[in-house]
Amino acid sequence: MTDTLSSAQARRIALGAQGFSRARPTSVSRRHLHRVMDRLGVLQIDSVNVFARSHYLPLFSRLGIYEPALLDRVFLARATDYVEYIAHEATFIPIEDWPLWRFRMDAFRRRWEGEDSWMSSNARTVQWVQDELRVRGPLRPADLREDAPRERGTWWDWDEVKLALEHLWRTGDVAVSGRRGFERTYALAEHVIPDSIRSQEISRADAIRELTRRAARSSGVATQSDLADYYRIRDRAQISQSIADLVDAGELEPVRVRGWDRAGRPLPAWRHRDAVLPRRIDAAAVLTPFDPVVWFRDRALRAFELDYRIEIYVPAEKRRFGYYSLPVLVGDRIVARVDLKADRATSTLQVQSAWWEPQARVEDAERIAAELALAATWQGLEHISVSGWGDATAAIHGALSTTAGSVVRRHVHTRESTP
């Protein structure tokens, strides 16, 4: 018999699986970062730094205030438990997971082995880059640019050197060994990934089954498309087979979620056997667009009534919500979205726009205000400003005016802005 869940129960299960049923610690250590990564499986990397780069935000959303330098030490140093690969988009993954992605590395290699491929057409550049990394060890792209022979003309075009590094990273011949600031340092994979890990052989079917299992654990309850998107696996037949195998093994349980329908028919869904249904979720958090809670648009709409689109590439005059609006979680609901900017010159957290979502309640403004005050403290900003763009700005400004002083001693200003 298939269990039936309400949409609210499904949301609580999903948020519990993502760590939002746990109270934030009073202080954050490496252990807390590892615990979050154990739940998420991956941490998506993004270069946009209007408020904070995306990979810093999921930890703040779940743990509260922590030192960003702690993330740098845990994830970006050369000697680390994590490495970068395309496990959704560009993400941090546990270094021991490297063999799980061999099937994807091999797929890139097969795609580029033809005579007309970029790799074949630029074989000399690719070989030179590999030789330099073999002799000199980890290098930044800038190091290669400075030392590339100039007499060879367009063969040493800088874009080709960068492309060679990116292609070699995708095929697993090269790994990211760390970052300086936000600039990657590359090395041969054998110089980054221990031999005991690199030598492991995992078949494509076994890797996808394991990734499907992990996606189910991180999702709590999910449809097939949810599970496929978590690690961007396009092979629907293999995902379907993996789900069947995991059901047979007792790791997944078929469920029906009320409201999870398509064309009037219920969508098949599965609950991981370790998923817990919290009695309530008492979290408040600002989420990055690349948080697993909302990164799959279909799931965000189905589970949270959040019709979400990043508007970075939308012309300013056509944006509905702002350049980089962030969903705001209160309890088990996505209640608003806020477009935040850290203005370092004036030490101000700018709320450039704020909008209510369908599940918002009047009392949510106070929880949002407290979370914005916390975000300002986390980023070391002394003031908060609220624009007049968006139907939630007045309520959030009012809540900040009465709470910010006692919470973090912030000065709150109102300003008018345009989209």
C-alpha positions as CSV (number, residue, x, y, z in Angstrom):
1,M,0.0,0.0,0.0
2,T,1.3,3.4,-1.0
3,D,1.4,6.0,1.8
4,T,-0.1,9.4,1.1
5,L,1.5,12.6,2.3
6,S,0.1,16.1,2.4
7,S,2.1,18.8,0.6
8,A,3.0,20.3,4.0
9,Q,4.3,17.0,5.2
10,A,6.4,16.6,2.1
11,R,7.9,20.0,2.6
12,R,8.8,19.3,6.2
13,I,10.4,16.0,5.1
14,A,12.4,17.7,2.4
15,L,13.5,20.5,4.7
16,G,14.4,18.0,7.4
17,A,16.6,16.1,4.9
18,Q,18.3,19.3,4.1
19,G,19.1,20.1,7.7
20,F,16.5,22.8,8.5
21,S,15.0,20.9,11.4
22,R,18.1,21.3,13.4
23,A,18.8,24.3,15.6
24,R,21.7,26.5,14.6
25,P,24.8,26.0,16.7
26,T,26.1,28.8,18.9
27,S,29.5,28.5,17.2
28,V,30.5,26.8,14.0
29,S,33.5,24.4,13.6
30,R,34.8,22.3,10.7
31,R,32.6,19.5,12.1
32,H,29.5,21.5,11.3
33,L,30.6,22.2,7.7
34,H,31.2,18.5,7.2
35,R,27.8,17.7,8.6
36,V,26.1,20.0,6.2
37,M,28.0,18.6,3.3
38,D,27.0,15.1,4.4
39,R,23.4,16.2,4.0
40,L,23.8,18.1,0.8
41,G,26.3,15.9,-1.0
42,V,27.4,18.8,-3.2
43,L,27.9,22.5,-2.8
44,Q,27.4,24.5,-5.9
45,I,29.9,27.2,-6.8
46,D,29.0,30.5,-8.4
47,S,31.1,33.6,-9.1
48,V,28.4,36.3,-8.6
49,N,29.3,38.3,-5.5
50,V,26.6,40.9,-5.1
51,F,25.8,39.9,-1.6
52,A,27.9,36.8,-1.0
53,R,29.1,34.1,-3.4
54,S,26.6,31.3,-3.6
55,H,28.7,28.5,-2.0
56,Y,28.9,30.5,1.2
57,L,25.2,30.8,1.6
58,P,23.9,27.3,2.2
59,L,26.1,27.0,5.2
60,F,24.9,30.4,6.5
61,S,21.3,29.3,5.8
62,R,21.7,26.2,8.0
63,L,24.3,27.2,10.5
64,G,23.9,30.9,11.0
65,I,26.9,33.2,11.5
66,Y,30.3,31.5,10.7
67,E,33.6,32.8,9.5
68,P,33.8,32.6,5.7
69,A,37.5,32.0,6.1
70,L,36.6,28.7,7.7
71,L,34.9,27.6,4.4
72,D,38.1,28.7,2.6
73,R,40.2,26.5,4.8
74,V,38.0,23.5,4.5
75,F,37.1,23.7,0.8
76,L,39.7,25.9,-1.0
77,A,43.0,24.9,0.4
78,R,45.2,22.4,-1.5
79,A,45.1,19.8,1.2
80,T,41.3,19.3,1.6
81,D,38.6,16.8,2.0
82,Y,36.8,18.2,-1.0
83,V,37.5,18.7,-4.7
84,E,35.6,20.4,-7.5
85,Y,33.7,18.7,-10.3
86,I,30.5,18.9,-12.3
87,A,28.3,17.0,-10.0
88,H,25.3,19.4,-10.7
89,E,26.9,22.4,-12.2
90,A,30.4,23.2,-10.9
91,T,30.4,22.0,-7.3
92,F,32.5,20.9,-4.4
93,I,32.3,17.2,-3.8
94,P,33.9,14.9,-1.2
95,I,37.3,13.9,-2.6
96,E,36.4,10.2,-2.1
97,D,33.5,10.6,-4.5
98,W,35.9,11.2,-7.5
99,P,35.4,7.6,-8.8
100,L,31.6,8.1,-8.8
101,W,32.1,10.6,-11.6
102,R,34.2,8.5,-13.9
103,F,31.2,7.8,-16.0
104,R,30.7,11.5,-16.6
105,M,34.4,12.1,-17.3
106,D,34.4,9.2,-19.8
107,A,31.4,10.7,-21.5
108,F,33.2,14.0,-22.0
109,R,36.2,12.1,-23.3
110,R,34.1,10.1,-25.8
111,R,32.4,13.3,-26.9
112,W,35.7,14.9,-27.7
113,E,37.7,12.1,-29.2
114,G,36.6,12.7,-32.8
115,E,39.0,14.2,-35.3
116,D,36.9,17.4,-35.6
117,S,36.6,17.9,-31.8
118,W,38.2,20.9,-30.1
119,M,40.5,18.5,-28.1
120,S,41.8,16.9,-31.3
121,S,42.2,20.2,-33.2
122,N,44.2,21.7,-30.3
123,A,46.1,18.6,-29.3
124,R,49.5,20.5,-29.1
125,T,48.0,23.0,-26.6
126,V,46.5,20.3,-24.5
127,Q,49.8,18.4,-24.4
128,W,51.8,21.5,-23.5
129,V,49.4,22.3,-20.6
130,Q,49.7,18.7,-19.3
131,D,53.5,18.8,-19.6
132,E,53.7,22.1,-17.7
133,L,51.5,20.7,-14.9
134,R,53.5,17.5,-14.7
135,V,56.8,19.3,-14.4
136,R,55.8,22.4,-12.4
137,G,53.0,21.1,-10.3
138,P,49.8,23.1,-9.5
139,L,49.5,26.3,-11.5
140,R,47.0,29.1,-11.9
141,P,45.9,29.9,-15.4
142,A,47.8,33.2,-15.0
143,D,51.0,31.2,-14.4
144,L,50.5,29.3,-17.7
145,R,49.7,32.6,-19.5
146,E,52.9,34.2,-18.4
147,D,55.1,31.3,-19.5
148,A,53.4,30.3,-22.7
149,P,55.7,30.5,-25.7
150,R,54.9,33.6,-27.7
151,E,56.5,32.7,-31.0
152,R,53.9,30.2,-32.0
153,G,51.3,32.7,-32.8
154,T,47.7,31.9,-32.5
155,W,48.3,28.4,-31.3
156,W,49.1,29.9,-27.9
157,D,45.9,32.0,-27.9
158,W,45.1,32.5,-24.2
159,D,41.5,31.4,-24.7
160,E,42.8,28.1,-26.0
161,V,45.0,27.5,-22.9
162,K,42.0,28.2,-20.6
163,L,39.8,25.9,-22.7
164,A,42.5,23.1,-22.5
165,L,42.4,23.3,-18.7
166,E,38.6,23.2,-18.6
167,H,38.4,20.2,-21.1
168,L,41.1,18.3,-19.1
169,W,39.2,19.0,-15.9
170,R,36.0,17.6,-17.3
171,T,37.7,14.5,-18.5
172,G,39.3,13.9,-15.1
173,D,42.9,14.3,-16.3
174,V,43.2,17.5,-14.4
175,A,41.8,18.4,-11.0
176,V,41.3,21.8,-9.2
177,S,43.9,21.7,-6.4
178,G,42.6,24.9,-4.7
179,R,41.8,28.5,-5.2
180,R,43.6,31.8,-4.6
181,G,40.9,34.3,-4.0
182,F,38.4,33.0,-6.5
183,E,41.0,31.9,-9.1
184,R,41.4,28.2,-9.6
185,T,44.7,26.4,-9.3
186,Y,44.9,23.3,-11.5
187,A,47.1,20.2,-11.2
188,L,47.2,16.8,-12.8
189,A,44.6,14.6,-11.1
190,E,47.3,12.2,-9.9
191,H,48.8,15.1,-7.9
192,V,45.4,15.9,-6.2
193,I,43.4,12.7,-5.9
194,P,45.1,9.9,-3.8
195,D,46.0,6.8,-5.8
196,S,43.8,4.7,-3.5
197,I,40.8,6.8,-4.7
198,R,41.7,7.2,-8.3
199,S,42.3,3.5,-8.8
200,Q,38.7,2.6,-7.8
201,E,36.6,1.3,-10.6
202,I,32.8,1.9,-10.4
203,S,30.6,0.9,-13.2
204,R,28.2,3.5,-14.8
205,A,25.2,1.6,-13.5
206,D,26.5,1.3,-10.0
207,A,27.6,5.0,-9.9
208,I,24.1,6.2,-11.0
209,R,22.4,3.9,-8.6
210,E,24.5,5.3,-5.7
211,L,23.9,8.9,-6.8
212,T,20.2,8.2,-7.0
213,R,20.3,6.8,-3.5
214,R,22.2,9.9,-2.3
215,A,19.8,12.3,-4.1
216,A,16.9,10.5,-2.4
217,R,18.5,10.8,1.0
218,S,19.2,14.5,0.5
219,S,15.7,15.2,-0.9
220,G,13.7,13.2,1.7
221,V,10.8,12.7,-0.7
222,A,11.2,13.2,-4.4
223,T,9.9,12.4,-7.9
224,Q,12.0,10.8,-10.6
225,S,12.7,14.1,-12.2
226,D,13.8,15.5,-8.8
227,L,16.2,12.6,-8.3
228,A,17.6,13.0,-11.8
229,D,18.1,16.7,-11.5
230,Y,20.0,16.5,-8.2
231,Y,23.1,15.3,-9.9
232,R,22.0,16.3,-13.5
233,I,21.7,12.7,-14.7
234,R,20.1,12.7,-18.1
235,D,19.6,8.9,-18.5
236,R,16.0,8.5,-17.5
237,A,16.1,4.7,-18.1
238,Q,19.0,4.3,-15.8
239,I,17.4,6.5,-13.1
240,S,14.2,4.5,-13.4
241,Q,16.2,1.2,-13.0
242,S,18.1,2.7,-10.1
243,I,14.8,3.6,-8.4
244,A,13.4,0.1,-8.9
245,D,16.6,-1.4,-7.5
246,L,16.5,0.8,-4.4
247,V,12.8,0.0,-3.9
248,D,13.6,-3.7,-4.0
249,A,16.4,-3.1,-1.5
250,G,14.1,-1.4,0.8
251,E,15.9,2.0,0.6
252,L,13.0,3.8,-1.2
253,E,9.3,3.6,-0.4
254,P,6.7,4.7,-3.0
255,V,4.5,7.5,-1.7
256,R,1.8,9.8,-3.1
257,V,1.9,13.5,-2.3
258,R,-1.3,15.4,-2.5
259,G,-0.9,18.3,-4.9
260,W,2.0,16.7,-6.7
261,D,0.1,16.2,-9.9
262,R,0.6,16.5,-13.7
263,A,-2.2,16.7,-16.1
264,G,-4.6,15.7,-13.3
265,R,-2.7,12.6,-12.4
266,P,-0.6,12.1,-9.3
267,L,3.2,12.1,-9.9
268,P,4.9,8.9,-8.6
269,A,7.2,9.8,-5.7
270,W,9.5,8.0,-3.3
271,R,10.5,8.6,0.3
272,H,14.0,7.6,1.5
273,R,13.7,5.1,4.3
274,D,15.8,7.3,6.6
275,A,13.7,10.4,6.0
276,V,12.0,11.8,9.1
277,L,8.8,13.8,9.2
278,P,9.5,16.7,11.6
279,R,6.6,17.8,13.7
280,R,7.4,21.4,12.6
281,I,10.2,23.4,10.9
282,D,11.1,26.5,12.8
283,A,13.8,27.8,10.6
284,A,14.2,31.2,9.0
285,A,16.8,31.5,6.2
286,V,17.8,33.4,3.1
287,L,18.6,30.9,0.4
288,T,20.8,31.1,-2.6
289,P,19.2,30.4,-6.0
290,F,21.6,27.4,-6.1
291,D,20.5,25.8,-2.8
292,P,19.2,22.3,-3.4
293,V,15.9,23.3,-1.8
294,V,15.1,25.5,-4.8
295,W,17.6,24.9,-7.5
296,F,15.2,22.7,-9.5
297,R,12.5,25.0,-10.8
298,D,9.8,22.2,-11.2
299,R,10.3,21.0,-7.6
300,A,10.4,24.6,-6.2
301,L,7.0,25.3,-7.9
302,R,5.5,22.0,-6.9
303,A,6.7,21.9,-3.3
304,F,6.9,25.5,-2.3
305,E,4.7,27.4,-4.9
306,L,7.9,29.3,-5.8
307,D,7.9,30.1,-9.5
308,Y,11.6,31.0,-9.6
309,R,13.8,32.4,-12.3
310,I,17.2,34.1,-11.9
311,E,17.1,37.5,-13.6
312,I,20.8,38.2,-13.9
313,Y,20.6,38.0,-17.7
314,V,17.2,39.8,-17.9
315,P,17.5,43.5,-19.0
316,A,17.0,45.7,-16.0
317,E,13.8,47.3,-17.2
318,K,12.2,43.8,-17.7
319,R,13.1,42.3,-14.3
320,R,10.2,41.5,-12.0
321,F,12.0,40.9,-8.8
322,G,15.6,42.1,-9.1
323,Y,19.1,41.2,-10.3
324,Y,19.8,38.4,-7.8
325,S,16.7,37.9,-5.7
326,L,17.0,35.3,-2.9
327,P,14.2,33.1,-1.7
328,V,13.4,33.5,2.0
329,L,12.3,30.5,4.1
330,V,10.2,30.9,7.2
331,G,9.0,27.6,8.8
332,D,8.3,25.2,6.0
333,R,7.2,27.9,3.6
334,I,9.0,30.1,1.0
335,V,7.4,33.4,2.0
336,A,9.3,36.1,0.1
337,R,12.2,36.9,-2.1
338,V,14.7,39.7,-1.5
339,D,17.3,41.2,-3.8
340,L,20.4,41.8,-1.6
341,K,23.6,43.7,-2.2
342,A,26.5,44.2,0.1
343,D,27.7,47.8,-0.4
344,R,31.1,47.6,1.2
345,A,31.9,51.3,0.6
346,T,29.1,52.4,2.9
347,S,29.0,49.2,5.0
348,T,25.4,48.7,4.1
349,L,23.2,45.7,3.3
350,Q,20.9,47.0,0.6
351,V,17.5,45.3,0.3
352,Q,17.1,46.4,-3.3
353,S,13.6,44.8,-3.6
354,A,11.4,42.5,-1.5
355,W,8.3,40.6,-2.6
356,W,5.8,38.4,-0.9
357,E,5.2,34.8,-2.1
358,P,1.7,33.1,-2.0
359,Q,2.4,31.3,1.3
360,A,3.4,34.5,3.2
361,R,1.7,35.5,6.5
362,V,1.6,38.9,8.1
363,E,3.9,37.9,11.0
364,D,6.6,36.7,8.6
365,A,8.0,40.2,8.3
366,E,9.6,40.0,11.8
367,R,11.3,36.7,11.0
368,I,12.6,38.1,7.7
369,A,13.9,41.3,9.4
370,A,15.7,39.3,12.1
371,E,17.3,37.1,9.3
372,L,18.4,40.2,7.4
373,A,19.9,41.7,10.5
374,L,21.8,38.4,11.0
375,A,23.0,38.5,7.4
376,A,24.3,42.0,7.8
377,T,26.3,40.9,10.9
378,W,27.6,37.9,9.1
379,Q,28.9,40.1,6.3
380,G,30.3,42.7,8.7
381,L,27.9,45.4,7.5
382,E,26.9,48.2,9.9
383,H,23.7,49.4,8.2
384,I,20.6,48.1,6.4
385,S,18.7,50.1,3.7
386,V,15.4,49.1,2.2
387,S,14.2,50.3,-1.2
388,G,10.6,51.1,-2.1
389,W,10.5,48.4,-4.9
390,G,8.3,45.4,-4.1
391,D,5.2,44.7,-2.1
392,A,7.0,43.4,0.9
393,T,9.4,46.4,1.4
394,A,7.1,48.4,3.7
395,A,6.4,45.5,6.1
396,I,10.1,44.5,6.2
397,H,11.2,48.1,6.7
398,G,8.7,48.4,9.6
399,A,9.9,45.2,11.2
400,L,13.6,46.3,10.8
401,S,12.8,49.6,12.4
402,T,11.5,48.0,15.5
403,T,13.9,45.0,15.8
404,A,17.2,45.8,14.2
405,G,18.5,48.1,16.9
406,S,17.9,45.5,19.6
407,V,19.1,42.6,17.5
408,V,22.3,43.9,15.9
409,R,22.3,47.7,16.5
410,R,21.7,48.5,12.8
411,H,20.6,51.8,11.3
412,V,17.7,51.3,8.9
413,H,17.0,53.7,6.1
414,T,14.3,53.9,3.5
415,R,15.2,54.8,-0.1
416,E,13.4,54.7,-3.4
417,S,14.7,52.6,-6.2
418,T,13.7,51.5,-9.6
419,P,13.8,48.0,-11.1
